[in-house]
């Protein structure tokens, strides 16, 4: 599997999981929150990183890890931006664009840290199971 494959899988999994979780939570009358979003982010990140390790019999090199983390952060920010723009397009929302941009930056920073953590965690888990060398 290539880094491009990792990023495509991550993007697809994250978008589908976010839509599915939002739909299910909405049907149950539950408001989604940060915990749901971070859970989806963690699950998708771990899944694609572990799949890379198993498919290649090794984990990311330093440069591959940098590309993977950066790509996942960009994908995450793009998805957050789409949600923010959809929210701002609602005239009844009463939200200020500056506040939404600050929220996007803050959430983006938190998600970036989470992505970096979970990419590292996936490598350690694979090494612990003896599937790859770290």
N, C-alpha and C positions, 0 to 999 in steps of 0.2 A: 504494500500500500504506500502511496506517496503522500506528501504533505498536502498536496492539492486534494487528494481523496479524503484525507482527514478533515479538511476544512469544508468540503462539500457535504460530507456526512454530518458534521457538526451543525452546519447551517440548516440542513433539512430536518435533522432530529430536533433541534431547538425550536424551529418554527412550528413543526407539527406538534411537538409536546406542548408548546405555549398555547396553540389554538385548541388542542384537545383539553388541556387543563382548564382553560378559560371557559370552554363550552360546558364541561362537566360541572365546574363550580357555579356557573351561572344557572344551570338547570337545577342545582341543589339550593339555589338562593344564598350561596356563600360568596362573600367578597374575597377575591384573591388578594394576596399581599406579598410582601417582600419574601417571606418564608417560602412561598410556593415558587416564586421566581428563582430564588437561590437554589432551591431543591432541583428545579428543572436544569438550571445551569450546571450544577454539580453532576447530576446524572448524565447529561449529554457530554460533558467534558470527560468524565471518567470513562464512559462507554467508548468514545472514539479513540481515546489514548490507549486504552487497554486493547482495543481491536488492532491498532497500529502495532503494538508490541507483539501480540500473538501472530499477526500476519507476517511480520518481518523477522521474528525471532530475536529482536533487539529493540531497545527503546530509542528515543530521539537522540541524535547527536546534539551538541550545544547549539549549532546553527539551526538545526531542524526545530529544536524546542523554541528558539526565539521566533522563528517563522510561525510555528503552530500557535503559540501564545498570542502573538501580535494579530494573526488572522482571526483567532477566536474573539479577541477583544473588538476588532473592527466589525465582525459579524454581530456581536452582541450590541454594540453601540448603534449599528444600523437598525436593528430590530427595535431598540429602545426609542430611536428617533422616529421611526414609523408610528409607534404607539403615541409618542408625544405629539406629532403632527395631527394624528387622528383626533386626539383629545383637544388640541387647540382649534381644530376645525369646527368643533361644536360651539356654536354661538352661546349656548346656554351654560357652558362650563364655567364662565367667569374667571378663567385663569389668565395670569399674566405671562407673556412669552419669556420675559427675563427670568421669572421664577422657575419656569419649566426648563429653561436652558441650564440654570444652576442645578436643578434636580437631575438633569441628564448628566451633567459633569460629575456630580456627587455619586450617583448610582453607577456611572461608568467607572469611576475610580474604585469603588467597592467591588464591582464585578471583575475588574482587571486583577485585583488582588486575589479574588476567589479563583479565577481562572488559573493564575500562576500557581496557586496552592494546589488545586486539584490536578493540574498537569504533573506536578512533582509527586503528588500522592499516588497517582496511577503508576508512575515509574517505580516507586518504592514498593507498591503492592505486587507488581509483576516480578520484581527482584526477590521479594520475600517468598513468592510462590515458586521461585526457581525457573520462571519462564524466560527471563532475560537477565543479562548482566547490566549492572548500573554503573 
